[in-house]
Amino acid sequence: MGISVGSGRPVRHGWPQLRRLVGSCGTWRPQSPASERRRPCRAAVRPWQRPGGALHTARPRCHDVPLTCERYGLRRLPFARLGPGDAAFFEGLMPGRACSDPEELKSFNVDWLKSVRGCSELLLKPKTAAEVSQILRYCHERNLAVSPQGGNTGLVGGSVPVFDEIILSTALMNQIISFDPVSGILVCQAGCILGKLNEYLEERGFIMPLDLGAKGSCHIGGNVATNAGGLRLLRYGSLRGTVLGLEVVLADGTVLDCLASLRKDNTGYDLKQLFIGSEGTLGVITAVSILCPQKPKAVNLAFLGCQDFSRVQETFTTCRAMLGEILSAFEFMDEKCMELVEKHLGLSNPLRGCPFYVLIETSGSNSSHDEEKLNSFLEQAMTSGLVTDGTVAVDDKKIKTLWSLRERITEALTRDGCVYKYDISLPVGKLYDIVTDMRARLGQSAKNVVGYGHLGDGNLHLNITAESYSHSLLDAIEPYVYEWTARYNGSISAEHGLGFKKKQFIQYSKPTEAVFLMQRFKAMLDPKGILNPYKTLPSSP
Amino acid sequence: MGISVGSGRPVRHGWPQLRRLVGSCGTWRPQSPASERRRPCRAAVRPWQRPGGALHTARPRCHDVPLTCERYGLRRLPFARLGPGDAAFFEGLMPGRACSDPEELKSFNVDWLKSVRGCSELLLKPKTAAEVSQILRYCHERNLAVSPQGGNTGLVGGSVPVFDEIILSTALMNQIISFDPVSGILVCQAGCILGKLNEYLEERGFIMPLDLGAKGSCHIGGNVATNAGGLRLLRYGSLRGTVLGLEVVLADGTVLDCLASLRKDNTGYDLKQLFIGSEGTLGVITAVSILCPQKPKAVNLAFLGCQDFSRVQETFTTCRAMLGEILSAFEFMDEKCMELVEKHLGLSNPLRGCPFYVLIETSGSNSSHDEEKLNSFLEQAMTSGLVTDGTVAVDDKKIKTLWSLRERITEALTRDGCVYKYDISLPVGKLYDIVTDMRARLGQSAKNVVGYGHLGDGNLHLNITAESYSHSLLDAIEPYVYEWTARYNGSISAEHGLGFKKKQFIQYSKPTEAVFLMQRFKAMLDPKGILNPYKTLPSSP
């Protein structure tokens, strides 16, 4: 057969420093009033800059980003406003860590995508749960709103203030509390940076159970608060299973210590789960206990071409059966993605002429066993016609080069024009139909309609590009894409959460009874609504 | 080396039909009033019969089991009592499936251990969530209490009425709704029997992600409601990660449809998690969506002897590192356990003279790879002195025979006398210290103090036997065992839940703030407290 482990042809470009590079027009739809709903924002037309990146045009200054409240014509809820007494209280509580310097506050008021901007006048950097407790108790009594913030890498506007909420940053809560190499359980404060935790663990023969493009700056507390998915979910499962315990401070300052380091604990309701994925609206996560897998000793990567999507699916089921426990990623992308990667980034596709491409990663404890399994699978896939061409990499450099073909699609899309981005979960069998449907529906009004994503997780990234932002194109996409997703019981937010930008679309994925119950939980845990207001849930009727 | 795959010496006995065979004195402590607290119950002294088993003495008749309310001197909460109008309503709603025949009700009123007995006069067997909704709406309006019941295999008295609660059985909600062989996601009604689901999946190349001794009769809805652990947790994780969706009927009859079949969904709070492990006190689970792993193609089992517990631990970390992704179970037992298995059941221990024994199971997709990995590990373990003797099985019969040495410990203990049983989670490093401490503490007042369990999950089964039930022995054990567990941040219920029997001990594993919050959730979701009253949470202060 033409492909086997080690036969990978070289491709040209290196591993991108950042995996997540793109803003989104589609998610910036104004919400209210109705007259505001179609007003395009300046930043929405070409907002895509790599933060601090030399490769692209310069970042816009923070003040170029319109204030969220003005752009969306929002009404501030009746929280108290900061007074001199408040500043004095916080300065007394945490000297030197209560910042009201407008310059320092700028970057904390704007999201990573430069798509939303708040006007907070106070940034607090507590070091302990006790300090967070004192802050929230005070804010609760004073009716001051608070916006918890981790690494500020979220994509749905959940991590920055909408108005003048106090920013509560976890940046200084960055201590590792314990690691047990017998159980593999790590306990750390919420502000620990994901990448640093992974480095710490790798030195001890373990890895974090999640991996994200933003790992260089995102905080584990933010990961948990947003139930981050990422690249290792197929293998190690979601944070719902790997997070074993949390320490959370509630809106009234109560410290909820559920920081268990146990794989099994059936004593009452599992309260921590409510805070995983609640996006800072129910409590502030201050510490995390998480189960970490061992670092794999061998990694292989295969890049294969398929003639149609049904073969992509069958390749997945075949490789899952044959690779079994060593399969760690199954990503797919259509040929349009590859064209854009070649055209805009100059990357070289080592394969040609396939409508679909898949990336299959194995991670295991024995390299020769893993290579043998992979070769058996590849032979089967080629012989049966599932796959028409392919290349395999085993060394780090080649693996990274191949991965870049998948990882840099986002970047290529930003160079193609204005991008309308959707991150949806669907039953695997339906995963590509929405791309085909959308392509037919939009016809010449879209420049490109592409689909790629984590096929193994049923997570599609549907992206539509156009020369410029257009109301009519947006109207042709939405709510069609949400209705389509809802029709097949999909999720309109697979891994990014709802934050500020998607909260009004929750009903496409959750029934009324569920949304109502969520609102009751919010009202019970945060009766004054001071925690991350204007986020996650639609306003109560 | 002396051991390698295939060299297992034959041992004598077959696979037990039932893995869980034993009642418990320890968990039968009366709760109130204080004067009642030390009254032993007749059934507690020698309650251990294999259900329907020919091997043991006959089962006690249901009426031999004292009524829970009388034994514990409990006061009935002011729920309404069933009247003729109620019976007519239910008979009209579900003709032939609303049973008030005292004979048929008997077995539904008594738990599997014959340790608690209610006096319900009505058994309902709905077939759909809509029927459950109508039942609960009616009961909510009428203030009638309800005891949801799955396969009635629980060990903490959670699944039978305490007084005259209506029994809502999921027995007829036994339909498989869908299975997707691409994603491995199964959707089924709550009353499907775990073992039957597993058979259904095995025919399609998959397995359930959990396995329990009670699989022949337990319902998947009950498994989820109690967050069952079991034998596959080390490999496939807990139900927190594998359950993808639930359909739940709330106390007021509201149907909460969160039956998603998606690996990723970040649209709002994950409500289903609150019902996982809530033991029927927050809602009635009517359907489950669950992610199922592939059926492994190869299984190996090694039975090894270690000279001390530190070597058991090191054997675990070594084998985890060397077996990696194929390790599927790591169980341990002390030599006392083996003595009892030999003495009372006539099983033959293929090894001799070791203070500790471990069972290591591998499951993988390639038998020769797995055997090679296992042999490398065994050589390393023997060479380094971690393990002093061992035997390995690869064929089904030998595997079952070796497993029986571990699985029949419970049965052997029941033959040793009155058993005080504790099922606790501890940090792995502390797992055996409680056994040593307890042995020293109890001295001659106990017959045997043994420890065994799921070391890989940090789950210890501490068992103490005595010739007969004794108040003073119980006082020497409790609350010492709970205090000890709490001191090391362990859990007093690793996998069995709190149910009726352990609800008053929750504070040993959960802080006051957490228990208070649980009570608020209960009050919010079930304001009249009609769902499974007297269970899981301590009464509000």
Interface residues (C-beta under 8 A of the other chain):
Chain A: D180 P181 V182 S183 G205 T226 N227 G229 L233 G237 S238 R240 G241 T242 T254 V255 L256 D257 C258 A260 S261 L262 R263 K264 D265 N266 T267 G268 Y269 D270 L271 Q273 L274 I276 G277 S278 L282 Q294 P296 K297 Q313 F316 T317 R320 A321 M322 L323 G324 E325 I326 S363 G364 S365 N366 H369 E372 K373 S425 L426 P427 V428 G429 H454 D457 G458 N459 N489 G490 S491 I492 S493 A494 E495 H496 G497 L498 K502 I506 S509 K510 P511 E513 A514 V515 L517 M518 R520 F521 M524 T536 L537
Chain B: D180 P181 V182 S183 G205 T226 N227 G229 L233 G237 S238 R240 G241 T242 T254 V255 L256 D257 C258 A260 S261 L262 R263 K264 D265 N266 T267 G268 Y269 D270 L271 Q273 L274 I276 G277 S278 L282 Q294 P296 K297 Q313 F316 T317 R320 A321 M322 L323 G324 E325 I326 S363 G364 S365 N366 H369 E372 K373 S425 L426 P427 V428 G429 H454 D457 G458 N459 N489 G490 S491 I492 S493 A494 E495 H496 G497 L498 K502 I506 S509 K510 P511 E513 A514 V515 L517 M518 R520 F521 M524 T536 L537
